[in-house]
Amino acid sequence: MMIEIVSDIVKALNKIIPNENEPLHHTVFDVIEESAFVWRKDYTIAIAKDDSKTKVANLMVCSALNETAQTFKVKREHDFWKKLDPREEYKAVVEFSFFPHDIEVCSVESIGRDIMRSRKEVSTVAALGFVWVVHVENNANIDALFQLYFKEDYITLNQEESKYYIGWAETLKSVDMRNFICDPSVKKVENEIVEFSTEVEADENMMKD
């Protein structure tokens, strides 16, 4: 299944020209065609108990379309987040990071770990397949990073002025985060544009897409 999902992503990436003014996952979503899956963009995976914030996955990959509103619940009484309840059709979450300029591998790793940690906190998502797509300049080399977290389950897609790294796991919870390339206490480089949603202000229309 994960190979089929990655194949759909690669086909979509081959059709697009990156645009810094348009979220990469929106552009990919718009050109996915003839897929065996249903793709849902900006999919809410957690809601603050006071409804003030949400956590949103870039793309949720489903085996079928279910337009019934998602349901959420807290695991413990004092938890801040109500987290997404599982559904049979949920298969994988796909996250995108867009780095248009020279970027240090430590900064990319820090962003990737933030993404995976945030998603692992939602047990429904942690049990799903996971794909991380990273856009970098075509002379960038972050192979060691993807080898560490995804082993042999990653590929690169080269275009004229950019490169994509695509790593995947059968389940997000299977990704080992005990080791890292860079000391996580090192401050991130601050010139990157990063596309993924950890916390955003709640929008009632967000869960209707």
Residue pairs with C-beta under 8 A, 6 or more apart in sequence:
1 91
1 92
1 129
2 92
2 129
2 131
2 153
2 168
2 169
2 170
4 36
4 37
5 37
5 61
5 91
5 92
5 94
5 129
5 131
5 168
6 131
6 155
6 166
6 168
8 32
8 35
8 37
8 39
9 28
9 94
9 131
9 133
9 166
10 155
10 157
10 166
11 32
11 33
12 28
12 31
12 32
13 28
13 133
13 157
13 159
13 164
14 157
15 31
16 27
16 28
16 31
18 24
18 27
18 98
18 100
18 135
18 162
19 27
20 98
20 100
20 193
23 58
23 96
23 98
23 195
24 96
24 98
24 133
24 135
24 195
25 41
25 58
25 59
25 94
25 95
25 96
25 195
26 41
28 59
28 96
28 133
29 39
29 41
29 59
32 39
37 61
37 62
37 63
37 91
38 61
38 62
38 63
38 64
38 65
38 89
39 59
39 60
39 61
39 62
40 59
40 60
40 61
40 62
40 209
41 58
41 59
41 209
42 56
42 57
42 58
42 197
42 206
42 209
43 56
43 57
43 59
43 60
43 93
43 209
44 54
44 55
44 56
44 57
44 70
44 84
44 206
44 207
45 55
45 56
45 57
45 60
45 83
45 84
45 93
45 119
45 122
45 124
45 125
46 54
46 55
46 72
46 81
46 82
46 83
46 84
46 121
46 122
47 53
47 54
47 55
47 72
47 81
47 82
47 202
48 54
48 80
48 81
48 82
48 202
49 74
49 79
49 80
49 81
49 82
51 202
52 201
52 202
53 199
53 200
53 201
53 202
54 199
54 200
54 201
54 202
54 203
54 206
55 81
55 118
55 122
55 197
55 198
55 199
55 200
56 197
56 200
56 206
57 93
57 94
57 95
57 119
57 125
57 197
58 93
58 94
58 95
58 96
58 195
58 196
58 197
59 93
59 94
59 95
59 96
60 90
60 92
60 93
61 90
61 91
61 92
61 93
61 94
61 129
62 87
62 89
62 90
62 91
63 88
63 89
63 91
64 89
65 89
66 87
66 89
69 207
70 84
70 85
70 207
71 84
71 85
72 82
72 83
72 84
72 85
73 82
73 83
73 85
74 81
74 82
74 83
75 83
75 123
81 121
81 122
83 121
83 122
83 123
83 124
84 122
84 124
84 125
85 124
86 124
86 127
90 124
90 128
91 128
91 129
92 128
92 129
92 130
92 131
93 119
93 125
93 128
93 129
93 130
93 131
93 172
94 130
94 131
94 132
94 133
95 115
95 119
95 130
95 131
95 132
95 133
95 196
96 132
96 133
96 134
96 135
96 195
96 196
97 108
97 111
97 112
97 115
97 132
97 133
97 134
97 135
97 194
97 195
97 196
98 135
98 193
98 194
98 195
99 108
99 134
99 135
99 136
99 137
99 140
99 192
99 193
99 194
100 135
100 137
100 192
100 193
101 137
101 191
101 192
102 137
102 140
103 136
103 137
103 140
103 189
103 191
103 192
104 189
105 142
105 144
105 145
105 181
105 182
106 181
106 182
106 186
106 188
106 189
107 188
107 189
107 192
108 134
108 136
108 142
108 145
109 145
109 180
109 181
109 182
110 182
110 184
110 186
110 188
111 188
111 192
111 194
111 196
112 132
112 134
112 145
112 149
113 177
113 180
113 184
114 198
115 132
115 196
115 198
116 130
116 132
116 149
116 172
116 175
116 177
117 177
118 198
119 125
119 126
119 130
119 172
120 126
120 172
120 173
125 172
126 171
126 172
126 173
127 171
127 172
127 173
128 171
128 172
129 168
129 169
129 170
129 171
129 172
130 168
130 169
130 171
130 172
130 175
131 166
131 167
131 168
132 150
132 165
132 166
132 167
132 168
133 164
133 165
133 166
134 142
134 164
134 165
134 166
135 162
135 163
135 164
136 142
136 162
136 163
136 164
136 165
137 161
137 162
137 163
138 158
138 159
138 160
138 161
138 162
138 163
140 163
142 165
143 156
144 181
145 181
146 154
146 165
146 167
147 154
148 179
148 180
148 181
149 167
149 175
149 176
149 177
150 167
150 168
150 169
150 175
153 167
153 168
153 169
154 165
154 166
154 167
154 168
155 165
155 166
156 163
156 164
156 165
156 166
157 163
157 164
157 166
169 175
200 206
